[in-house]
Amino acid sequence: MMLRPPKAEKIEKKLEIHGDVRIDNYYWLNEKENPKVIGYLNAENTYYNSQTAHTKQFQEDLFQEMKSRIKEDDESVPYKKNKYFYTTRYQKGMQYPIYARKKETLEASEEIMFDVNKMAEGHTYFKLSGMSVSPNNKYIAFGVDTVSRRQYTLQFKNLETGEIFPEKIENTTGSSSWSNDNKTIFYTQKNPITLRSEKIFRHVLGTDPSEDVEIYFEKDETFSAYVYRSKSDKYLIIGSFSTVSTEYHILEADNPTGKFRIFQPRERDLEYNIAHYGVSFYILTNKDNATNFKLMKTTEEATLKENWYDVIPHREEVLLEDISIFKDFLVVEERFNGLNKIRIIRWNDSEDFYLPFDEETYSAGVYYNPEFDTNIIRYGYNSMTTPSSVIDFNVDNKTKEIKKEQEVLGGKFNKQNYISERIWATSKDGTKIPISLVHHKNTSLTKNTPLLLYGYGSYGYTIDAGFSTTRLSLLDRGFVFAIAHVRGSEYLGRKWYDEGKLFHKMNTFTDFIDCAKHLISIGYTSKNHLYASGGSAGGLLMGAVINMNPELFHGVLVSVPFVDVLTTMLDDSIPLTTGEYDEWGNPNEKEYYDYMKLYSPYDNVSRQNYPNMLVTTGLHDSQVQYFEPAKWVAKLREFKTDKNILLMHTNMEAGHGGASGRFDSLKETARDYSFLIDLEGKS
């Protein structure tokens, strides 16, 4: 017998501010300890299982297909740091990595630091993070999360004896930094309620954590703090950051009990990052209205901004994203017209050149390069048709060596069988919006072609055109996959981000809609075969566009969606809220409240038809709480006037990132893809 959709109980809750009253009938779903809430989530899971029972075998087939492309006994390219080569490898059939190292040469005997498969035994979720080796290579600090709320327990291990120290430090970010005495560690602790990273402590190895000394407290609730060690190994650095402002404090790593000194006091709308080299600091900053950032320099002693001077000036058309410092040269990561550029500048000014990239749309970036005195830079490259490669470039003789190219097993993959391009849609205000897309060469682009359009568009985070082995399962079945590079990212520079936040947030949604309309208008697909996908802030995007133009999409995948914008942003006890006022606005101020109410998906659900939808979430999500999608789905069930499919699946054992094991995460992808493929009648 076919189950009926779950019907959440309606319990009226009045929410009033600025003289405006909102009625939230599903507010009670945020009571995580309430058995009725768990009962409702389980009922939705049961309904999901009943509605998708006919696809279970297909989901398993998809999972096996995706798994078959993966090199199960895989190993990372070794990198060298402080006399040791470090690798990460997987064993056939195992879910988790093994972290190992070799001393001096790759021919040396292997030392296994962690076998995460053994550590994860007995846990439904397990995450190892923040591994940090002491300067003498003897000890390692590491963080463990077994719940998926990103609250890590910090522990320490003697790499020579294998002994794990008895002390455990709860509720940290998982990351830590050593001083040069090999016994003093600095770490960041989170607020237990909001999970804001707010305090820096000093711990001495082998002592009771209750004796740890708090050395920094970030009082401003819109800022978060962290601590790290400069690549030069000379400084320990405490960073504080908000959406529009940063601040650093520095201390010599030889002096762990000393007092950190401020680098440059925070100022509203002044952002800067620092890197140490020789007797100088290099500063990546937007100082002096450098919207796309510039590179400046100052001495170790004179760190205030009035002492900074330009090294690479601001350019209107080029976004300066990052730098990497080496002994003989500087590596600069730039973005021009949406595409990554890697630039190499000799300190002696004898050379200044870019690495060549040929494809129309691609993704490239500098890899982890811990060694300072080297003529080799390691970078990564991939595109929508080219698997990921790790490449070593010799700056002296201009040769490159591909250290590893991602293997796509199964014998069926040939990059020549796929076509990638970049096209441009025109938004309602006349702005050109780029779209990267890929499809099989045998796929005809017609109104009957299924097309999945993905979007994010928040925090200045850019989704580059990269490769995916799992996506082949869609492409080989005739799907087109496209990324809408909407405003709110930094794809076309910092201005692109500024035009998609705060009072310009609506641009993110209308850009995506206009990309969808463009793909239909040029005959690449039609409303009956167009699908949309987004997660987290991309879930907000999905929720907004289906309220505004639900008729454009046949189906929508929505994961861990941020959809109850007003209620969440008015609750400063919820993780991340206070730190995001500069992204969305502070609804305690009426002008922001009124604007956010215009697009908040939960507040704008109306009596209309909605596309077929699959909504997924995690019970332990600390970034977007499970109750946002739960409430949203309950309200959609109440209001929608169609007979289309609406499903919600809650992972009762995971959080924002989903399952922790590499194969379990593939099962989640197979679940999502099977929903789309089934709607196309191709399963």
Sequence and secondary structure as in RCSB ss.txt:
>XXXX:A:sequence
MMLRPPKAEKIEKKLEIHGDVRIDNYYWLNEKENPKVIGYLNAENTYYNSQTAHTKQFQEDLFQEMKSRIKEDDE
SVPYKKNKYFYTTRYQKGMQYPIYARKKETLEASEEIMFDVNKMAEGHTYFKLSGMSVSPNNKYIAFGVDTVSRR
QYTLQFKNLETGEIFPEKIENTTGSSSWSNDNKTIFYTQKNPITLRSEKIFRHVLGTDPSEDVEIYFEKDETFSA
YVYRSKSDKYLIIGSFSTVSTEYHILEADNPTGKFRIFQPRERDLEYNIAHYGVSFYILTNKDNATNFKLMKTTE
EATLKENWYDVIPHREEVLLEDISIFKDFLVVEERFNGLNKIRIIRWNDSEDFYLPFDEETYSAGVYYNPEFDTN
IIRYGYNSMTTPSSVIDFNVDNKTKEIKKEQEVLGGKFNKQNYISERIWATSKDGTKIPISLVHHKNTSLTKNTP
LLLYGYGSYGYTIDAGFSTTRLSLLDRGFVFAIAHVRGSEYLGRKWYDEGKLFHKMNTFTDFIDCAKHLISIGYT
SKNHLYASGGSAGGLLMGAVINMNPELFHGVLVSVPFVDVLTTMLDDSIPLTTGEYDEWGNPNEKEYYDYMKLYS
PYDNVSRQNYPNMLVTTGLHDSQVQYFEPAKWVAKLREFKTDKNILLMHTNMEAGHGGASGRFDSLKETARDYSF
LIDLEGKS
>XXXX:A:secstr
             EEEETTEEEE TTGGGG TT HHHHHHHHHHHHHHHHHTGGGHHHHHHHHHHHHHTS SS B
   EEETTEEEEEE  TT SS EEEEEESSTTS  EEEEEHHHHTTT SS EEEEEEE TTSSEEEEEEESSSSS
 EEEEEEETTT  B S  EEEEEEEEEE TTSSEEEEEEE TTT  EEEEEEEETTS GGG EEEEE   TT EE
EEEE TTSSEEEEEEE SS EEEEEEETT TTS  EEEE   TT  EEEEEETTEEEEEE TTT TT EEEEEES
S  SGGG EEEE   TTEEEEEEEE SSEEEEEEEETTEEEEEEEETTSS EEE    SSS EEEE     SS S
EEEEEEE SSS  EEEEEETTT  EEEEEE    SS   GGGEEEEEEEEE TTS EEEEEEEEETT   STT  
EEEE    TB        TTTHHHHTTT EEEEE  TTBSTT HHHHHTTSGGGTHHHHHHHHHHHHHHHHTTS 
 TTTEEEEEETHHHHHHHHHHHH GGG SEEEEES    HHHHHT TTSTTSGGGHHHH  TTSHHHHHHHHHH 
TGGG  SS   EEEEEEETT SSS THHHHHHHHHHHHH  S   EEEEEETT BTTB SSHHHHHHHHHHHHHH
HHHHTT  
